[in-house]
Amino acid sequence: MDSESVLSRRLKPLRRTGVPDTAAESLKTVSLDALHRELGAKMVPFAGYSMPVNYPLGVLKEHLQTRAEAGLFDVSHMGQAELVGEDVAEALETLVPGDIRSLKPGQVRYTLLLNDAGGIIDDLMVTRPAESGMENILYLVVNAACKDGDFKHIADKLVGRANLKRRDSAALLALQGPKSAAVLDQIMPGVSSMDFMTSRMVIWEGMAVRLSRSGYTGEDGYEISIEADAAERFARVLLTHSEVQPIGLGARDSLRLEAGLYLYGSDINITTTPVEASLTWVIGKRRRDEGGFPGAVEILGQVASGALRKRIGIRPLGRAPARGQTEIQNKDGDAIGKITSGGFGPSVNGPIAMGYVEMPFSTVGTPLTLIVRGHPMPAEVAKLPFVRHRYFKP
C-alpha cells in the first residue's frame, strides 16, 4: 500500500539540504506534528505534508526496534472515508477486482482501484464494519498522495449508487511489532484476541476508536483510527510503554521493502496490471468468473495466458544497494527490466530490491546484472518476502 512517492529518491536529498522555509510554509501538518518535533523528529515534506523521516534513534535502530518490540507510526496523511449506499459492496465492485460482497462484518480486505486498461490507480484497504447501524457502509483507507484523486474518482463513478464521506477529522496511527498486541491490550483489554485483517470499534476514554489488525511492516500490529484532537493523548499513552518507540518514514520504507510490500508510485502504478505485479491473488474467484471490473478483459487475459513481465525480489550479491530505476540485464548484457524499490535491509544485513523483468527471467535463482552508477553488479532473483511475515493468524 503506501502511496508515498519513492523514499529512496525523495527523502535522501532532503536529509542533506533540509526544507526551505517557503516550502515548509505550504505543507499540511498532521495532528501529531507538535509531538514529533518534541520527540526530536527530522521533518521532511512528503505527499504534501510535513512528516517525520526519523527520530534521534535513527532509521537503522527504528527498523530493528519494530522487528524486535513495537514501533509507533503516524500515518495520518493517508486518506480515510466511508462509502455509504444500499448496495455499497456491489457498487464498489465496479471499480475494484476484489470480492467485496463476501466481506463479513468486521473483515478487512486489500484491493486495487483500477482504470479501464487494467492499470492500478491505487491500492487500498476496505473494511465492512461490524457495528449495528453500519450495514450499508464500507470504511476505506487510501494512499496519501493519491487520496484526492481517489476520492473524486470513486464519488464520480458511483454517483447515484453510493455517497463518499471523507473522514479528514480522523488521525491514523500504526502500532507495529511483536509486542504491539500485549501493549495495546493493556490500554484496550481484549484486542489481542483480534484476528489478522479484522476490525472493531473500541471505546477509549468515552470515544469510539476503530482498530484494524493490519499494517505495512510484515509484523503483527494494528492501525488505529482516532479523532485528531485525541490522537496526541493516545500516542503519549502508548509511548509510556518501554516497548514502544516512535518510528519515521525511513524505517517504514525499509520494513515494507523487506516484507515484499508495494510502494504505490514505484512498484505499482497505472502502467502495471495486477498480474504483472504478482497481485493476481486479489482477484476473487467469483470476480474471475464474472468479470465486471475495470480492465477485466486485459487482466483476465493475462491470468489465462501470462503477462510479459513480472515483479520479482532481487538480492544484489555485493554490499552496495541498487536504487529505483536501476537497469537490470541478463547474463548476455541485454536490458530485461528495472528496479522499482531498493535499499539496505537491516534485518537481512544486506542490500535488497524489487523490480520488473521479462517473464523468462523471473525464476528464483536466475542470475542478473544490475547497472549501478554505470558499473555492472551481480545479483539474482530472490524469493519474496525477504523476511517472514509474522501476522497474527491463530
Protein Blocks (a to p, Z undefined) as FASTA:
>chain_A
ZZbccfklmmmmmmmnopafklmmmpccdfklmmmmmnopacddeehiacdfbdfkomml
mmmmmmmmcccddfklpccdddddfklmmmmmmmbcbdfklpcghiacddddddfkopaf
bdcdddddfbehilmcccddddfklmmmmmmmmmmmmgojaccdddfkbccdddedjklm
mmmmmmmghjlmpcehiacdddeehiacddddddjeopacddddddfklmmmmmmmmmmp
mkbccddfklmmmmmmmnopacehilpcfkbcfklnopmmmpcfklmmngopehklmmmm
mmmnopfbdcdddddfblbdcdehiacddfkopafbdcfbdcddfklopadddddddfkl
mcghiacdddeehiacddddddddfbdcfbdcZZ
